[in-house]
């Protein structure tokens, strides 16, 4: 009996006997938070006041709902040239006039429209175009009972044009005609209003519901309020961070929904984890200060690893040039950091002030009882059930996840347009009417800018070359007409109409063929429009996506190695995340592209998905999934450092974290579900996808698949090369109370877990 520990000790790296520096730092931080608790809480109150007063002004500062186009692309270059030569042609306001009895040939119809447009103030309207001002039949519907006018607003930016629109919106109605208003500015205004309304409604509903659920989880009103306090501070902090970002860069309106979800969700996650650990530590010998220090040294370290991981994942969005992705990346990182800092400073200070009173205002007597032993309980038995038959669990679950992901294999990419709005919204009605009732893609032509450097287009040779070019375009399969719609100096604009919808693969193929048509001699041609912009967006995202993936893989390997001392666990975590995310993509495609459950969820499917949405989902859910992975593996590693037994460690870790992870996922599902009530399809799609991923991740993946794969890997789960094992033993982010055993050095996969190297001092340390 006396020789066994010595034999095991000889297998332990000498560096493993050193006191982990990371733990002393975290413990010191916890004691510092205890001693400066009143100062920390005072600063937190000041930050909350600033967030409530100044941070909430973010709603008036965000950009409009655009930002999906790829900068520096050919389509963007074409748009810039067109704007310089002909002014903006984006259709700031499109007014649809219709009558069930009158046609555009009627003098009464003409008088009503022309007189209304003529009365618009010149200070707010730079120009307008209608059937009567241009003579173009494209302004008249096939039935003749509808026409539209395109208004260009005054203003150098989004804010200026919005101000101009506010001044004229009540003057657009024509007497005796039905008037409906759409276009870029009204669409963006509607999206902004819907976003603000959905955030306000979700926040108002979520806090009471979350409080009830937390009360059931904790059994104490005081404890239940702690995660909510961090969540509220996270929301105010995210608003403040976004408001600061508006001073230096543009912030998309969609980032408000995402950062609010993250701010509340992660704040509650971190609060739940820390409060649960603190209540456990109160049953250990020592003072309240000791309990706070141990909580920060263990759960606090896990929150730090999780927060940094999620922040790096969201930071990868900044690699993309698209404004919406960069904006959400900026806001997401700021939000995660606010939540993490609040959880590591404000919450320890609150716990230090409360001490045992954290269990006050309880609704059940069992609150103050010590937690159940790690070697018993439902989660412990479930883990052992899984590990007795790991293959029977792992293979069917992996098959189910891959099967759920299969619809994503036939996804069709599209853009975000007015169909993202509710069916009754006027901008959507106008857009659909223009697409269905008017000839030749009036709102989405393929547009080509032809430039003759140093020459005037009007010269005979240039006219002949341009005419031949338009003729070649006319013969491109799928094109119904190509015509010159503007000439100025050395630039000509050619508009091309076609049959398919602007976001269909057929339309993208037509745009690609147009780009292949040779330009006139001595000229250059740039092709743009909605269809070409989507093609450029897909190309831009495809070029950046591998760099995002590389960043995530490297960051995951580095952080999880520092946390757990293994090179196998990061790989296992990435595979688990890919499985759950593939299932999420498949379900989202089945619902939102294929149209299943559209009536129940209240949206209109258009058969496509915007390519930016899966990237956003990937970044957000990869981070949140890694959040739960870190929570689970932290407890498993903690027990493994004490026992050296992988099987026991898995069961004990699941017993301690199973309830916390499922509770955190349930709370986050409630938050996302309430935000998913938004009438904006873009936000609804994100929400439904995240809910699906959370349900699968917190149940099938973390509770069943992870224990099964760890059992199959056995002792190899903790493998790292000897130099890295020594590095981890000295510098790793350990969570144990005693000296760390270090990573398993050069062990043979499948070796007996009972022969795992361990530190005798760690073996003698009582389990928490």
C-alpha positions in Angstrom: 0.0 0.0 0.0 2.9 2.4 0.7 4.7 1.7 -2.5 1.8 2.5 -4.8 1.9 6.3 -4.4 5.6 6.3 -4.8 5.4 4.4 -8.1 2.8 6.8 -9.3 4.8 9.8 -8.2 7.7 8.7 -10.4 5.5 9.0 -13.4 4.6 12.6 -12.6 6.5 15.4 -14.3 8.7 17.4 -11.8 7.0 20.6 -12.9 3.7 19.3 -11.7 4.7 19.8 -8.1 4.8 23.5 -8.5 1.9 25.6 -7.2 -0.1 26.7 -10.2 0.4 30.4 -10.6 -3.0 30.8 -12.2 -4.8 29.6 -9.2 -3.0 31.9 -6.8 -3.8 34.8 -9.2 -7.5 34.0 -9.3 -7.7 33.4 -5.6 -5.9 36.7 -4.9 -8.4 38.4 -7.2 -11.3 36.9 -5.3 -9.9 38.1 -2.0 -9.3 41.5 -3.5 -12.9 41.7 -4.7 -14.0 40.7 -1.1 -12.0 43.5 0.5 -13.0 46.2 -2.0 -16.6 45.0 -2.4 -18.2 48.4 -1.6 -15.9 50.3 -4.1 -16.7 47.8 -6.8 -20.4 48.0 -6.2 -20.3 51.8 -6.2 -18.5 51.7 -9.6 -21.0 49.2 -10.9 -23.9 51.5 -10.0 -22.2 54.4 -11.8 -21.7 52.3 -14.8 -25.3 51.2 -14.8 -26.4 54.8 -14.5 -24.2 55.8 -17.5 -25.6 52.8 -19.4 -29.2 53.7 -18.6 -28.8 57.4 -19.4 -26.3 57.6 -22.2 -26.0 54.0 -23.5 -29.6 53.7 -24.4 -29.3 56.6 -26.9 -27.8 53.9 -29.1 -31.2 53.4 -30.7 -31.0 56.8 -32.3 -27.4 56.3 -33.5 -27.4 52.9 -35.2 -27.1 52.7 -39.0 -29.8 51.5 -41.2 -30.5 47.9 -42.0 -28.0 47.6 -44.8 -24.4 46.5 -44.7 -24.6 43.2 -46.5 -22.7 44.2 -49.6 -19.0 43.5 -50.1 -16.9 46.7 -50.2 -14.3 47.0 -53.0 -16.2 44.5 -55.1 -17.1 45.1 -58.8 -20.8 45.7 -57.9 -19.8 48.3 -55.3 -17.4 49.9 -57.8 -20.2 50.1 -60.3 -22.6 51.6 -57.8 -19.9 54.3 -56.9 -19.4 55.2 -60.6 -23.2 55.4 -61.2 -23.6 57.7 -58.2 -20.8 60.0 -59.3 -22.1 60.2 -62.8 -25.9 60.2 -62.4 -26.6 60.7 -58.7 -28.0 58.2 -56.4 -30.4 55.8 -58.1 -31.3 53.7 -55.0 -35.0 54.6 -54.9 -34.9 56.4 -51.6 -38.7 56.5 -51.6 -40.9 54.5 -54.0 -44.6 55.5 -53.9 -47.1 53.1 -55.4 -50.3 54.7 -56.6 -53.3 52.5 -57.6 -57.0 52.6 -58.4 -59.5 49.8 -58.9 -61.4 51.8 -61.5 -59.0 54.4 -63.0 -56.0 53.7 -65.3 -52.9 55.7 -65.9 -54.5 56.9 -69.1 -57.2 58.7 -67.1 -56.6 62.5 -66.7 -57.9 62.2 -63.1 -55.2 59.6 -62.3 -52.5 61.7 -64.0 -53.6 64.9 -62.2 -53.7 63.3 -58.8 -50.2 62.0 -59.1 -48.5 64.9 -60.8 -50.0 67.5 -58.6 -49.0 65.6 -55.5 -45.4 65.2 -56.6 -45.2 68.8 -57.8 -46.1 70.1 -54.3 -43.2 68.3 -52.6 -40.7 70.8 -51.1 -37.5 71.2 -53.0 -35.5 71.4 -49.8 -36.3 67.8 -49.0 -36.6 66.3 -52.5 -33.7 66.5 -55.0 -35.6 64.9 -57.8 -38.4 62.4 -58.7 -39.3 60.3 -61.7 -42.7 59.1 -62.8 -44.5 57.8 -65.9 -45.5 61.3 -66.8 -42.1 62.9 -66.3 -40.2 60.2 -68.2 -42.7 58.7 -70.6 -41.3 55.2 -69.8 -43.8 52.4 -69.8 -41.8 50.6 -67.0 -43.6 52.9 -64.6 -47.0 51.4 -65.5 -48.2 48.0 -64.4 -49.4 45.3 -66.8 -53.0 46.0 -65.8 -52.6 49.8 -66.2 -54.3 50.4 -62.8 -51.0 51.0 -61.0 -48.0 53.3 -61.3 -45.1 54.3 -59.1 -42.9 57.3 -58.6 -39.2 57.2 -57.5 -38.1 60.0 -55.2 -34.5 61.0 -54.5 -34.3 62.7 -51.1 -32.0 65.5 -50.0 -29.4 64.6 -47.4 -25.7 63.6 -47.5 -26.2 60.5 -45.3 -28.7 58.1 -43.9 -29.7 60.5 -41.1 -30.1 63.4 -43.5 -32.3 61.4 -45.8 -34.4 60.1 -42.9 -35.0 63.7 -41.8 -36.1 64.6 -45.3 -38.4 61.6 -45.4 -40.0 62.5 -42.1 -40.8 66.0 -43.5 -42.6 64.7 -46.6 -44.1 61.4 -45.6 -47.5 62.9 -44.9 -47.5 64.7 -48.2 -47.2 61.7 -50.5 -50.9 60.6 -50.6 -52.7 61.4 -53.9 -56.4 62.3 -53.7 -58.7 59.6 -54.9 -55.9 57.0 -55.2 -54.6 54.3 -52.9 -51.1 55.3 -51.8 -48.4 52.9 -50.4 -44.9 53.9 -49.6 -41.8 51.8 -50.0 -38.2 52.1 -51.0 -34.9 52.1 -49.1 -35.6 54.8 -46.5 -39.1 53.6 -45.5 -37.9 50.0 -45.4 -35.0 50.9 -43.1 -37.3 52.9 -40.9 -39.7 50.0 -40.6 -36.9 47.6 -39.7 -35.5 50.0 -37.1 -39.0 50.5 -35.6 -39.6 46.7 -35.5 -36.2 46.1 -34.0 -36.7 48.6 -31.2 -40.2 47.3 -30.5 -39.1 43.7 -30.3 -36.2 44.5 -28.0 -38.4 46.5 -25.6 -41.1 43.8 -25.6 -38.5 41.0 -25.1 -36.8 42.7 -22.2 -40.1 43.5 -20.5 -41.3 39.9 -20.8 -38.0 38.1 -20.2 -37.1 39.5 -16.7 -40.2 38.3 -14.9 -40.1 34.9 -16.6 -36.4 34.4 -15.9 -36.9 35.5 -12.3 -39.5 32.8 -11.8 -37.3 30.1 -13.4 -34.3 31.2 -11.4 -36.4 31.1 -8.2 -37.3 27.5 -9.0 -33.7 26.6 -9.8 -32.1 28.2 -6.8 -35.0 28.0 -4.3 -34.1 31.5 -3.0 -35.2 34.9 -4.3 -31.9 36.5 -3.3 -29.9 34.0 -5.2 -32.2 34.2 -8.2 -31.7 37.9 -8.4 -27.9 37.6 -8.7 -27.7 36.3 -12.3 -30.4 38.8 -13.4 -28.4 41.6 -11.9 -25.4 40.6 -14.0 -27.6 40.1 -17.1 -29.1 43.6 -16.7 -25.7 45.1 -16.2 -24.6 43.2 -19.3 -27.4 44.7 -21.4 -26.6 48.3 -20.2 -23.0 47.6 -20.7 -23.6 46.3 -24.3 -25.6 49.4 -25.1 -22.8 51.6 -23.7 -20.2 49.7 -25.7 -22.2 50.0 -28.9 -22.8 53.7 -28.3 -19.0 54.2 -27.9 -18.4 52.3 -31.1 -20.7 54.7 -33.0 -18.2 57.4 -32.3 -15.6 55.7 -34.4 -17.4 53.3 -36.8 -20.9 52.4 -38.1 -23.1 50.1 -36.0 -25.8 48.0 -37.7 -29.3 48.1 -36.3 -29.3 44.3 -36.2 -26.4 44.3 -33.7 -28.8 45.6 -31.1 -30.7 42.3 -31.1 -27.6 40.2 -31.1 -25.8 42.0 -28.4 -28.9 42.3 -26.2 -29.3 38.5 -26.4 -25.7 37.9 -25.7 -25.6 40.5 -22.9 -28.6 39.0 -21.0 -27.9 35.4 -21.9 -24.2 35.2 -21.0 -24.7 37.4 -18.0 -27.2 34.9 -16.6 -25.0 32.0 -17.6 -22.0 33.3 -15.8 -24.1 34.4 -12.8 -25.7 31.0 -12.6 -22.4 29.2 -12.6 -20.7 31.5 -10.0 -23.7 31.6 -7.6 -24.0 27.8 -7.8 -20.3 27.4 -7.0 -20.4 29.9 -4.2 -23.3 28.2 -2.5 -21.3 24.9 -2.6 -18.3 26.6 -1.1 -20.3 28.0 1.8 -20.6 24.4 3.1 -16.8 24.1 3.2 -14.7 25.1 6.2 -13.6 28.8 6.3 -14.9 32.3 6.1 -17.1 34.1 3.5 -13.8 35.6 2.2 -12.5 32.0 1.7 -15.7 31.0 -0.1 -15.5 34.0 -2.4 -11.8 33.3 -3.1 -12.4 29.6 -3.9 -15.4 30.5 -6.1 -13.3 32.9 -8.2 -10.3 30.5 -8.2 -12.5 27.8 -9.7 -15.7 29.0 -11.3 -14.2 32.4 -12.0 -11.4 30.9 -13.9 -13.9 28.9 -16.0 -15.8 32.1 -16.7 -12.6 33.8 -17.8 -11.7 31.0 -20.2 -15.3 30.9 -21.5 -15.5 34.6 -21.9 -12.2 34.9 -23.8 -13.1 32.0 -26.0 -16.5 33.5 -26.9 -14.9 36.9 -27.5 -12.3 35.5 -29.8 -15.0 33.6 -31.8 -17.0 36.8 -32.2 -13.9 38.7 -33.0 -13.4 36.5 -36.0 -16.4 38.3 -37.6 -14.2 41.4 -37.8 -12.2 39.5 -40.5 -15.1 40.0 -42.9 -15.4 43.3 -44.9 -19.2 43.3 -44.8 -20.4 46.1 -42.4 -23.1 44.0 -40.7 -20.6 41.2 -39.7 -17.9 43.6 -38.6 -20.5 45.6 -36.6 -21.8 42.6 -34.8 -18.3 41.4 -34.2 -17.4 44.7 -32.5 -20.5 44.8 -30.5 -20.4 41.1 -29.6 -16.8 41.3 -28.3 -17.6 44.4 -26.3 -20.7 42.7 -24.8 -18.9 39.5 -23.8 -16.1 41.4 -22.2 -18.6 43.5 -20.2 -20.4 40.4 -19.0 -17.1 38.7 -18.1 -15.8 41.7 -16.2 -19.1 42.1 -14.4 -19.2 38.4 -13.4 -15.6 38.5 -12.1 -15.9 41.8 -10.2 -19.5 42.8 -9.4 -20.8 39.4 -8.7 -18.0 38.4 -6.2 -18.5 41.8 -4.5 -22.3 41.1 -4.2 -21.6 37.6 -2.9 -19.1 39.0 -0.4 -21.7 41.5 0.9 -24.4 38.8 1.1 -22.4 35.8 2.4 -24.8 33.1 3.7 -27.7 35.5 3.1 -27.5 34.6 -0.6 -29.9 31.8 0.4 -32.3 34.1 2.1 -36.0 34.5 1.0 -36.0 30.8 0.2 -39.1 29.0 -1.0 -37.9 25.5 0.0 -36.0 24.3 3.1 -33.5 22.2 1.1 -31.7 25.3 -0.1 -29.3 25.4 2.9 -28.5 21.7 2.8 -25.1 20.6 1.5 -25.0 19.6 -2.2 -25.5 15.9 -2.9 -22.4 13.8 -3.1 -20.7 13.7 -6.5 -20.9 9.9 -6.5 -24.7 9.9 -6.5 -27.5 11.6 -8.2 -29.4 11.4 -11.5 -26.7 12.9 -13.7 -24.1 10.6 -12.1 -26.2 7.6 -13.0 -26.8 8.9 -16.5 -23.1 9.3 -17.1 -22.4 5.8 -16.0 -25.2 4.5 -18.2 -23.7 6.3 -21.2 -20.1 5.1 -20.4 -21.2 1.5 -20.1 -22.4 1.6 -23.7 -20.6 4.5 -25.3 -20.7 3.2 -28.8 -24.5 2.6 -28.6 -24.9 6.2 -27.6 -22.3 7.9 -29.8 -23.2 6.4 -33.2 -27.0 7.0 -33.1 -26.6 10.5 -31.8 -24.0 11.5 -34.4 -26.3 10.0 -37.1 -29.3 11.9 -35.8 -27.3 15.2 -35.8 -25.9 14.6 -39.3 -29.4 13.6 -40.5 -30.9 16.9 -39.2 -28.1 18.8 -41.0 -28.8 17.1 -44.4 -31.3 19.8 -45.7 -28.4 22.3 -45.6 -26.8 20.4 -48.5 -29.3 21.9 -50.9 -29.5 25.5 -49.5 -30.1 28.3 -52.0 -28.4 31.6 -51.1 -30.3 34.9 -51.4 -30.4 38.4 -50.1 -32.2 40.4 -47.4 -34.9 42.5 -48.8 -38.4 43.7 -48.0 -39.7 40.1 -47.6 -37.9 40.2 -44.3 -40.7 42.5 -43.1 -44.2 41.4 -42.1 -46.6 40.7 -44.9 -48.8 43.7 -44.0 -45.8 46.2 -44.0 -46.2 48.8 -46.7 -42.6 48.7 -47.9 -43.0 44.9 -48.5 -46.3 45.4 -50.3 -44.7 47.9 -52.6 -41.7 45.7 -53.4 -43.8 42.7 -54.1 -46.1 44.7 -56.4 -43.2 46.1 -58.4 -41.7 42.6 -58.8 -45.0 40.9 -59.8 -47.1 43.6 -61.6 -44.5 45.6 -63.5 -42.5 44.5 -66.5 -38.8 43.9 -66.4 -37.3 43.9 -62.8 -38.0 47.6 -62.2 -36.4 47.5 -58.7 -33.6 45.0 -59.4 -32.1 45.3 -62.9 -28.6 44.1 -63.7 -26.8 47.3 -64.3 -23.6 47.9 -66.2 -21.5 51.0 -66.2 -19.4 51.4 -69.4 -16.6 53.9 -69.2 -14.5 55.3 -72.1 -11.5 56.9 -70.4 -10.5 60.2 -71.9 -13.3 60.1 -74.5 -16.8 61.4 -74.8 -19.5 58.7 -75.3 -21.2 60.8 -77.9 -18.5 60.4 -80.6 -19.6 58.2 -83.5 -17.0 55.5 -82.8 -18.0 55.3 -79.2 -21.7 55.2 -80.0 -21.1 52.4 -82.4 -19.0 50.4 -79.9 -21.7 50.9 -77.2 -24.5 49.9 -79.6 -22.6 46.7 -80.4 -22.0 46.0 -76.8 -25.7 46.4 -75.9 -26.6 44.1 -78.8 -24.2 41.4 -77.4 -25.9 41.7 -74.1 -29.3 41.4 -75.7 -28.3 37.9 -77.0 -27.2 36.6 -73.6 -29.5 33.7 -72.7 -32.1 34.7 -70.0 -31.9 38.4 -70.8 -35.2 39.9 -72.0 -33.9 43.4 -72.8 -30.8 45.6 -72.5 -30.9 49.4 -73.1 -28.9 52.5 -72.4 -30.6 54.4 -69.7 -28.1 57.2 -69.1 -25.1 58.9 -70.7 -22.8 61.6 -69.1 -19.4 62.6 -70.4 -17.3 59.4 -70.7 -19.8 57.1 -68.8 -22.9 55.2 -70.1 -25.3 53.2 -68.0 -26.9 50.0 -69.4 -29.9 48.4 -67.6 -30.6 44.8 -68.2 -33.9 43.1 -67.5 -34.3 39.3 -67.1 -36.9 36.7 -66.2 -35.8 35.0 -62.9 -36.0 36.5 -59.5 -33.0 38.7 -58.5 -31.6 36.3 -55.9 -32.1 33.0 -57.8 -29.1 30.9 -59.0 -30.3 31.5 -62.5 -30.1 35.3 -62.1 -26.6 35.0 -60.7 -25.6 32.9 -63.7 -26.9 35.6 -66.0 -25.0 38.3 -64.1 -21.8 36.2 -64.4 -22.4 35.8 -68.2 -22.9 39.6 -68.5 -19.6 40.1 -66.9 -17.9 37.8 -69.4 -19.2 39.9 -72.4 -16.4 41.9 -73.8 -16.6 45.6 -73.3 -16.5 48.1 -76.2 -13.1 48.8 -77.7 -11.2 51.2 -75.5 -13.7 51.0 -72.6 -14.2 49.2 -69.3 -17.4 47.6 -68.0 -18.4 47.1 -64.4 -21.6 45.1 -63.6 -23.7 45.7 -60.5 -27.2 45.6 -59.2 -28.7 43.3 -56.5 -28.0 40.1 -58.3 -24.3 40.9 -59.0 -24.0 42.3 -55.4 -25.1 38.9 -54.1 -22.6 37.1 -56.3 -19.8 39.4 -55.0 -21.0 38.9 -51.4 -20.8 35.1 -51.7 -17.3 35.4 -53.2 -16.2 37.7 -50.5 -17.5 35.5 -47.7 -16.0 32.4 -49.3 -12.6 34.0 -49.4 -12.7 35.1 -45.7 -14.4 32.0 -44.3 -11.3 29.8 -44.2 -9.4 32.5 -42.3 -12.3 32.6 -39.8 -12.1 28.8 -39.4 -8.4 28.9 -38.9 -8.7 31.6 -36.3 -11.3 29.6 -34.4 -9.4 26.4 -34.5 -6.1 28.0 -33.3 -7.9 29.9 -30.6 -9.8 26.9 -29.4 -6.7 24.7 -29.3 -4.7 27.4 -27.4 -7.3 28.3 -24.8 -8.6 24.7 -24.1 -5.0 23.5 -23.8 -4.2 26.2 -21.3 -7.4 25.3 -19.4 -7.1 21.5 -19.5 -3.6 20.6 -20.6 -4.7 18.4 -23.5 -4.5 18.5 -27.3 -7.2 15.9 -27.7 -10.0 17.8 -25.9 -9.8 20.8 -28.2 -10.2 18.5 -31.2 -13.1 16.7 -29.5 -14.8 20.0 -28.7 -14.5 21.2 -32.3 -16.0 18.0 -33.6 -18.9 18.2 -31.1 -19.6 21.8 -32.1 -19.5 21.0 -35.8 -22.1 18.2 -35.3 -24.5 20.4 -33.3 -24.1 23.4 -35.7 -24.7 21.2 -38.8 -28.0 20.1 -37.3 -28.9 23.7 -36.6 -28.1 24.7 -40.3 -30.2 21.8 -41.6 -33.3 22.7 -39.4 -33.0 26.4 -40.4 -32.9 25.5 -44.1 -35.9 23.1 -43.7 -37.9 25.8 -42.0 -37.0 29.1 -43.5 -35.9 28.1 -47.0 -38.2 25.2 -47.6 -41.1 26.9 -45.9 -42.1 24.3 -43.3 -43.8 25.8 -40.2 -44.0 29.2 -41.9 -47.6 29.6 -40.8 -46.9 28.7 -37.2 -43.8 31.0 -37.0 -45.4 33.8 -39.0 -43.1 34.5 -41.9 -43.1 34.2 -45.7 -40.5 31.9 -47.2 -38.7 33.0 -50.4 -36.7 29.8 -50.9 -33.4 31.3 -50.0 -31.2 32.2 -47.0 -28.9 35.2 -46.8 -25.3 33.9 -46.6 -24.4 36.2 -43.8 -26.9 34.4 -41.4 -25.1 31.0 -41.2 -21.9 32.9 -40.5 -23.5 34.8 -37.7 -25.1 31.7 -36.3 -21.7 29.9 -36.5 -19.9 32.6 -34.6 -22.6 33.0 -31.9 -23.4 29.3 -31.3 -19.8 28.1 -31.6 -19.0 30.5 -28.8 -22.0 29.5 -26.7 -21.4 25.8 -27.3 -17.8 26.2 -26.2 -19.2 28.0 -23.1 -21.0 24.8 -22.0 -18.0 22.6 -23.0 -15.7 24.6 -20.7 -18.2 24.4 -17.9 -18.4 20.6 -18.2 -14.7 19.9 -18.8 -13.6 22.2 -15.9 -15.4 20.0 -13.4 -14.2 16.8 -15.1 -10.6 18.1 -15.1 -10.9 19.2 -11.5 -11.9 15.7 -10.4 -9.3 14.1 -12.7 -6.5 16.1 -11.1 -7.6 14.6 -7.7 -8.4 11.0 -8.7 -6.6 10.3 -12.0 -9.7 8.2 -12.9 -11.3 9.4 -16.2 -14.5 7.4 -15.8 -15.2 8.7 -12.3 -14.2 12.2 -13.2 -16.7 12.2 -16.1 -19.5 11.0 -13.9 -18.7 13.5 -11.1 -18.3 16.4 -13.5 -21.6 15.7 -15.1 -23.3 15.4 -11.7 -22.0 18.8 -10.7 -22.6 20.6 -14.0 -25.5 18.8 -15.7 -28.2 20.7 -13.9 -26.3 24.0 -14.3 -25.8 23.5 -18.0 -29.4 22.5 -18.7 -30.7 25.3 -16.5 -28.5 27.9 -18.3 -29.6 26.6 -21.7 -33.3 26.7 -20.7 -32.9 30.3 -19.5 -31.1 31.3 -22.7 -33.7 29.6 -24.8 -36.4 31.7 -23.0 -34.4 34.9 -23.7 -33.8 34.0 -27.4 -37.4 32.8 -27.8 -38.8 36.1 -26.7 -36.5 38.0 -29.0 -37.5 35.6 -31.8 -41.0 37.0 -31.6 -39.7 39.8 -33.8 -41.6 40.3 -37.0 -38.3 40.7 -38.8 -37.6 37.3 -40.5 -33.8 37.9 -40.3 -34.0 38.0 -36.5 -36.5 35.2 -36.3 -34.3 33.0 -38.3 -31.3 33.7 -36.0 -33.4 33.0 -33.0 -34.9 29.8 -34.1 -31.6 28.5 -35.2 -30.0 29.3 -31.9 -32.8 27.7 -30.0 -32.4 24.5 -32.0 -28.7 24.5 -31.4 -29.1 25.1 -27.7 -31.6 22.3 -27.2 -29.4 19.8 -29.1 -26.1 21.0 -27.5 -27.3 21.1 -23.9 -29.0 17.6 -24.2 -27.7 15.2 -26.8 -24.2 16.7 -27.2 -23.0 17.8 -23.7 -25.0 15.3 -21.6 -24.7 12.2 -23.8 -22.2 12.5 -26.7 -19.4 14.2 -24.8 -19.4 11.6 -22.0 -19.5 8.8 -24.6 -16.6 10.1 -26.6 -14.5 10.8 -23.5 -15.1 7.3 -22.3 -14.1 5.9 -25.7 -10.9 8.1 -25.7 -10.2 7.1 -22.1 -6.9 8.1 -20.7 -5.9 9.6 -24.1 -8.3 12.4 -23.5 -5.6 14.1 -21.5 -2.7 13.5 -23.8 -0.2 16.2 -24.7 3.5 15.9 -25.7 5.9 16.0 -22.8 7.2 19.6 -23.3 3.6 20.9 -23.5 2.7 18.8 -20.5 5.4 20.5 -18.5 4.4 23.9 -19.8 0.8 23.3 -18.7 1.8 22.1 -15.3 3.7 25.3 -14.7 1.6 27.9 -16.5 -1.8 26.3 -17.2 -5.0 27.8 -16.0 -5.7 25.2 -13.3 -8.8 25.1 -11.3 -7.9 22.7 -8.5 -7.1 23.5 -4.9 -3.9 21.6 -4.7 -0.9 21.1 -6.9 -1.8 20.2 -10.4 -0.9 16.9 -11.8 -0.2 18.4 -15.2 -1.2 16.9 -18.5 -0.6 13.3 -19.2 2.8 13.1 -20.9 3.3 10.8 -23.9 0.7 8.3 -22.6 -0.5 5.4 -24.8 -4.1 5.8 -26.0 -6.3 3.4 -24.2 -4.1 3.0 -21.2 -5.6 2.0 -17.9 -6.9 5.2 -16.2 -5.9 3.8 -12.8 -2.3 4.1 -13.9 -2.7 7.8 -14.7 0.1 10.0 -13.3 -1.2 12.1 -10.4 0.3 14.1 -7.6 0.1 12.5 -4.2 -0.7 15.8 -2.6 -3.6 16.3 -5.0 -4.8 12.7 -4.2 -5.0 13.6 -0.5 -6.9 16.8 -1.1 -10.6 16.4 -0.2 -13.0 16.8 -3.0 -15.2 19.9 -3.0 
